[in-house]
Amino acid sequence: MTRALNKKQLFVLATTILIGIVLFSLAFFSIGSRGWYGKDALTLQTSFLDIRGVDIGVRVRIQGMDAGEVVGIKAPEGPGTPVILSLRIRGTFSNLLRKDAQAAIVSEGLLGGKVLEISPGSPSSPTLTNNEMIASKNSPEFGEILGQLSDTLTGIKNGEGSLGKLTKDSKLYDSIVLLANQTQQTMQTFQQDADAIKRVPIIGGYIEDPMQLIVRSNAEMKRKTINCSALFESGNAILTAEGKKVLDKVPAWISTFPKESDIVIAALNSAVSSEKDALKLLLSRQQAETVTDYLKNNHSIHKIGWFSRRKITPLGLGDKNFPGIEPSTESESSRIELLVYINRG
C-alpha cells in the first residue's frame, strides 16, 4: 500500500532534485574547463576574411601539438570585413606565444578536416596577454594548388612559356635531341683522343701519369743520372758541345739491356731562378724533349730492328722527386734521369 505525498513533501523533493541538477552541472563544467584549458587558460582572437569551414570546437595547434580550440565566431560587420575567431589556449602553452605569432587555417592531410595552426613567433618578442589579437596568414588550399597546376598544364598544352614552346615545336625538340646525341658522341671522341694522345711520343709526356711511368712494380729499373750543368747552357734547354759528347756515350750504356726495354727520359730542374712551379715544369719538359730528340735523331735509340720500335718517353717533372729517382747529392737537384725498365714477365 503506497501513501501519496502531500504538497509540502512534493515541493521539498522537487527543490532537492533541482538543486542537485544545478550543482552537478556546475561541477561538470568546472571540472571539464579545468581539465582541458586549465585555470590559467589564455583567450586570444584572430581574424580571417574567409574561415574556410572552421566552426566552434575546431582544434588549435601550436607546433603540431593540440593546445586549445575555437570557442567563438563573430560574423563580419560588413562586406569585406573579417570574421573574428575567439580561441581558448591551455595555460601550459601561454608562455610559448609571442606578439608576432601568426595563425593559419590548414587541412589535416589532403582530405582531412580544418585545424587552426599557430606559429608561436620569435623568442625576442614579448609574451601575449589575455584577449590580444594575433595576426593571421593565408595558406593555400588543396583545391587552389590543383587549380594552379591545371592552369600551368593548360598553358603548356597551349604552347605558353619555354616548355610549352618545346612541346609545340617539333623541330625545336628534334634539334635538342640531336644536340644531346652530338654532345655525347663528342665526349666519347674526346676520351678516345685523350687515350690515343697518351701513346704518342713527346706529347704523351704531357698527359701520362708520372707516378705510373716511373714506379713499376712489374719491371726492373736501371738508372743513369746526368747533371743538367753538364748538358745545357745555363737556364735553358740548349745542348752545349760538351753536353752532346756526354749524350754520345749513352747508347753504349743502353745497349747492355734487352731491346724490348722501355726508356723514360725524365728531367728535373730546381735551379731555375723563379719561384713559379710552372716555369720549372716547362723548362724540365723542354730539356727532356731535347735529350730525347738528340738520342733518337743521332743514335736511333728507339730502333730495335728494321720495323720494330721501343717506347721512349720524355717526361718533365719540374722540381718534384719520385720514389726511386731521389738525388744522391744536392748538386744533382737539376738533372736528367735516364731510366730503363726491363720487364720481368
Number of C-alpha atoms within 10 A of each C-alpha: 2 4 5 7 10 8 9 9 11 12 11 11 12 12 12 11 11 12 11 12 12 11 11 12 12 12 12 11 11 12 12 12 14 14 11 15 19 15 13 13 19 22 21 19 20 20 22 19 14 13 18 12 10 18 16 13 13 17 22 24 18 18 11 10 12 16 21 24 21 22 17 15 18 11 11 14 10 8 7 9 13 17 17 19 21 19 24 22 28 23 19 14 17 19 13 17 23 20 19 17 19 19 23 20 22 19 18 9 9 9 8 9 13 19 22 21 22 23 18 22 16 14 12 9 13 13 17 21 15 14 14 12 19 18 15 19 11 14 12 10 14 14 10 11 11 11 12 12 12 12 12 15 14 13 15 18 14 13 16 16 11 9 13 17 17 17 16 15 12 11 11 13 14 12 11 13 12 12 12 12 11 12 12 12 12 12 11 12 12 12 12 11 11 14 14 11 17 16 15 14 15 20 15 18 26 17 15 17 12 15 10 9 17 19 16 13 10 11 15 15 19 13 14 14 16 17 18 27 17 19 23 20 14 14 14 13 19 15 21 15 12 12 19 16 13 13 18 14 11 15 14 11 9 18 10 8 13 13 17 14 18 19 24 21 22 29 30 28 28 20 17 19 9 10 9 9 15 11 15 23 22 14 22 30 25 19 29 27 24 16 25 25 17 16 18 14 11 10 16 14 23 18 14 13 9 6 6 10 14 15 16 22 25 28 32 26 24 23 19 15 13 13 8 10 16 12 16 9 7 7 12 19 19 21 25 26 22 23 24 22 22 19 15 8 5
